[in-house]
Amino acid sequence: MEVAEVFVSCKKEVHYSRELILQQPVLVHVVSGEMRIAASERNYHFFSGDTVLLARNQLGRMSKLPLNGQPCIVISVLFRKERLQQYYAANTHKLKARHGYGLKQFGAHPLLKSLFNSLQPYFELADILPEDIAALKIEEAVRILRAIDPDVDELLYHFDEPGKIDLAEFMEKNYMFNLSLEKFGYLTGRSLTTFKKDFKEAFQITPGKWLTQKRLELAHYQIFEQKRRPSEVYLDTGFEDLSHFSFAFKKRFGYNPTSMEPSLPNAPFTESPI
């Protein structure tokens, strides 16, 4: 099935994402509302007029929220590997070492405004953007990004699969994301078999048991120290559903996670996956 490379989404209700691992870089422009990205090291908040470039193979959660009576409307441009390779084969590139989360934020800029204004009429089409037009608009987007910030190459020119990295460090930073062991292995540059073997050597425990323990400890802290509700916490700490979380929590600590809930204040919305 053909996948749209340029598209718009409109969320009139709070929209939670599941764990997100991008298969290709994505440029996202917020037209209205609020978009949040929860990464391992921090949470990002984007509002009307903000534009953000996300690199591939970044792990996080995305939430889209209406704001000030307006829906969350975002325009997204996906950069397929084949298109980027074709572009860079004909153009020189400049690479620097990437530090931290693979994300670049752009403020208001005339070139970006022109790009997204030119895309909006196409969203009235019933079908996806025609191939030749999509190719032109995506190349235009690449050229604009490079004109604004030459260092975007470090996010766009990124075609290799993840290399083998420090497993223990990665897992300590990302255990709260609800991924399969295969996905954790992929992101650390390992096959499932090698991941399990290296994990056991690093932690002297199986991945499943370790993940459950770490997630329950984090959930306990957020409920009883940060005064968050269990219904907010279970998704953010990597559990599939509230009933499973409550069962595991009581088994681990001897009491229900809701035992202190009546004393909790009304909490604001916090990031949760879809």
C-alpha positions, 0 to 999 in steps of 0.5 A: 500500500502506498504511504503518504509522504505529505499529510495533515492531521487534525485532532479535536480531542486529546490524542495520545501516541504509543511508543514512536520509532520513526522509520524515516526523518519527519518534518512536523509543523504545528498549525494550531494546538499543542504537540508534545514529545516525551523522550528519555531525557526530557519532554518537548512542547511545541505550539502554533508556528513551531516546526520540528525535524525528527531523525529516524530511529528516535524513541519517544512518545508523541501527544497532540492536544487541542489548545485555546478552543482550537484542534491540534493541526499538524502538517508532516513531511516524511523523508523516505530513504530513497529520496534522501539518497537520491538528493545527497548523491547529487549534492555535497553534505556536511556531517557533524557528530550528533549529541542528544536526542535527534531533534531540531526545532525551527522558529518562524521563518519566511521559507518555512512559511512559504513551504507549508502555505504551498502544501495546504491546498493539496490537502483538499485532494481525496487521494495522496499527493501525486508522485511527481509533486511529492518529489518536488515538495520534499526536495524543496523541504530539504533545500529549505532546511539546509538553507536555514540550518546546514547542520540538518544533514546530521539528521537527514543523512542518516541511513545506517542501521543502529550500531552496537551501543552500551546496552546497560546505559541505553536500557537505564534511560529507556526502560519506561518505553513499552517496546518488544525485546526485539525492538530494544535489541534493534535500537542497541544494535543487536539480534534478539539472541545477542540482546538477551545474552548481553542483558543477562551479563550486564544485569544478572537478571532476565530483561522481562523481570528487570523491566517490570521491576524498574517500571514499578519502581518508577510508577511508585515514585510518581504516584506517591512522591509526585502525586500523580494518579495511577490512571496517568502513570501506567502508560507513561511507565510502560504498562499495557493496561491499568488492570495489569499494572494494578495487579503487578503493583499490588504483587510487588508492593503489597497494596493497590496503587489507588490506596492514596488516590483520594488524597491526590489533587486534581492533576493536569494532563500529562504525556501519555502514549496513544 
